[in-house]
Amino acid sequence: MFFCSDKKGFGKLDIWYAEILDDMSIGKVFNAGKNVNSPDHDITPFFHEPSNQLFYSSTWQNGFGGFDIFSSHWNDSIFEPSLNLGQPINSSWNDTYFWLNEFGKHGYFSSNREGSKYDSIKHCCPDLWEFKTKNPIVKKEVTDTSMSSREIFKHKTGITLPLALYFHNDEPSPKSLDTVVSIAYPETYQKYISLKPEYIREFSARNSKENRKLAIDQIEYFFNEYVNNGLEKLNRFTSQLNSLLNEYHTVEITIKGFASPLAKSNYNSNLSKRRISSLINYFQQTDNGKFQEFIDQKRLIIHAAPFGESNANQYTNDDVKNTKESIYSPKAALERRIEIQDVIFHQ
């Protein structure tokens, strides 16, 4: 039996397994190990008994973007290093819940890739996809993604993805149900930076002298290493984007939006969309709108993936009366972000 859990392991969600005994009770539980589990999310395990292959999805391993499907061979002792199944099984979106028949030639998986059906928000919901192959997939040489889209991006720009940008609570456009805004991200950044003294005051309040210094250091570190560095990396990327568009026919950017759990989930979903909107505005407006032409020509394609609070750390404070922890703490502040999750270049 295989399952994923956030119990203490290698990362956020790890894959675990246990033997089902003859009396149908569950034996000792084991972690699948470092060749499978990563510091991020590893989910939807499926063990293919005929080939002794574990298939699962991960956001950490080198891949094409989002969750990719990987396989790891069980050698009767440990799971061997994982390999990416490659395209067309994997895409730049979320590919999960892989299943393969006993002959290894017919299977299904879940994905919200291009071509998935949706109501009003593109890529909102995964569809079930089917594949058939002439040769068993477990014998196929899987793709070495040592030069994945993220690796290529880092090679071209010197920037490691995801590129995270941070926001003050309920910004932009607070107390609104809007999903788009007119301001661009740098404006929200300037407002956020101006609130740094307020963060120091509120988060260090009612602390002992020693703990007050620690709280101040934590806020200083958050603003310097996360907020400031985020904008600096964004500016570096933008300064290189024009030459990248001259080198490649199409550049696809995937932006994910997140929120802390302070408000209701539907409100936080809209808030995530507003945050993504501010970054899209930045790309449309920067350098006198020189990228708008590429957007109109569909040579610069921006995908929005709002997650709201669904991916927030379960231990983040959501007490509206405890603003010290639910608004001003670095733990809460880290949840209020958008991420340039992936950048894919097409010749």
CORKAMO-V309838 format. One record per residue. PSI is psi as a letter, one per 40 degrees, with the letter a starting at -180 (999 if undefined). OMEGA is omega in whole degrees, 0 to 359 (999 if undefined). Layout:
# CORKAMO-V309838
PSI_OMEGA ; PSI_OMEGA
This chain:
# CORKAMO-V309838
h_179 ; i_178 ; i_174 ; i_184 ; i_176 ; e_173 ; i_187 ; h_180 ; b_181 ; d_184 ; a_186 ; c_172 ; h_178 ; i_175 ; h_182 ; i_178 ; i_179 ; i_178 ; h_172 ; h_186 ; i_184 ; d_180 ; e_179 ; e_173 ; i_183 ; h_179 ; a_182 ; i_182 ; h_180 ; i_172 ; i_182 ; e_172 ; i_188 ; e_177 ; e_178 ; d_187 ; i_186 ; i_175 ; e_182 ; a_184 ; h_173 ; h_195 ; i_173 ; f_181 ; i_173 ; h_180 ; h_181 ; g_187 ; d_182 ; d_183 ; e_184 ; f_181 ; h_171 ; h_175 ; h_181 ; i_180 ; i_183 ; i_175 ; e_188 ; d_185 ; i_177 ; h_184 ; a_185 ; e_180 ; i_181 ; a_174 ; h_172 ; i_179 ; h_181 ; i_174 ; i_177 ; h_182 ; h_175 ; h_184 ; f_181 ; e_177 ; d_178 ; i_170 ; h_182 ; i_181 ; h_186 ; i_177 ; i_179 ; h_181 ; e_176 ; a_175 ; i_10 ; e_178 ; d_180 ; i_180 ; a_177 ; e_180 ; a_185 ; h_181 ; h_190 ; i_173 ; f_179 ; h_175 ; i_183 ; h_179 ; i_189 ; d_181 ; e_176 ; e_184 ; e_185 ; h_182 ; a_181 ; i_170 ; i_180 ; h_180 ; i_173 ; f_181 ; i_175 ; h_183 ; e_176 ; i_180 ; i_179 ; i_179 ; c_182 ; d_183 ; h_181 ; i_179 ; e_183 ; d_195 ; h_180 ; i_173 ; i_174 ; h_181 ; i_181 ; i_174 ; i_175 ; i_179 ; i_177 ; d_180 ; i_181 ; h_183 ; d_182 ; e_177 ; e_181 ; i_175 ; h_184 ; i_187 ; h_170 ; h_184 ; f_178 ; d_173 ; g_177 ; i_180 ; d_179 ; d_179 ; d_178 ; d_180 ; d_180 ; d_179 ; d_183 ; d_190 ; e_186 ; e_183 ; h_178 ; h_175 ; i_1 ; i_176 ; h_187 ; i_178 ; h_192 ; i_186 ; i_169 ; i_181 ; h_175 ; f_177 ; i_357 ; i_178 ; g_183 ; i_178 ; f_182 ; i_174 ; e_179 ; i_176 ; e_176 ; i_178 ; i_180 ; e_183 ; i_178 ; i_187 ; d_182 ; d_177 ; d_178 ; d_178 ; d_181 ; d_178 ; d_181 ; d_181 ; d_181 ; e_181 ; e_182 ; d_177 ; d_178 ; d_178 ; d_179 ; d_182 ; d_186 ; d_184 ; d_179 ; e_182 ; i_175 ; f_176 ; i_171 ; i_182 ; d_181 ; d_181 ; d_177 ; d_178 ; d_179 ; d_180 ; d_179 ; d_179 ; d_180 ; d_179 ; d_178 ; d_181 ; d_181 ; d_182 ; d_182 ; d_188 ; d_183 ; d_185 ; d_181 ; d_181 ; d_179 ; d_180 ; d_179 ; d_178 ; d_178 ; d_179 ; d_177 ; d_179 ; d_182 ; d_180 ; d_180 ; e_188 ; d_182 ; d_179 ; d_177 ; d_178 ; d_174 ; d_181 ; d_183 ; i_180 ; d_184 ; i_173 ; h_179 ; h_179 ; h_176 ; h_180 ; h_176 ; i_181 ; i_184 ; i_178 ; i_172 ; i_186 ; f_188 ; d_181 ; a_179 ; i_188 ; d_181 ; d_176 ; d_181 ; d_175 ; d_177 ; d_178 ; d_177 ; d_179 ; d_178 ; d_179 ; d_176 ; d_180 ; d_181 ; d_178 ; d_175 ; d_176 ; d_179 ; d_179 ; d_181 ; d_189 ; d_188 ; i_181 ; f_178 ; f_174 ; f_185 ; d_180 ; e_182 ; d_179 ; d_178 ; d_177 ; d_180 ; d_180 ; e_183 ; f_172 ; d_170 ; h_185 ; h_181 ; h_178 ; h_179 ; h_180 ; g_181 ; h_181 ; e_182 ; b_181 ; e_190 ; d_180 ; e_183 ; i_175 ; h_185 ; e_181 ; e_178 ; h_183 ; h_178 ; f_180 ; h_183 ; d_180 ; e_181 ; g_185 ; d_177 ; d_181 ; d_187 ; e_179 ; d_192 ; e_180 ; i_175 ; d_180 ; d_178 ; d_182 ; d_180 ; d_180 ; d_186 ; g_188 ; i_163 ; i_179 ; h_162 ; h_190 ; d_183 ; i_174 ; h_184 ; h_180 ; h_178 ; h_179 ; 999_999
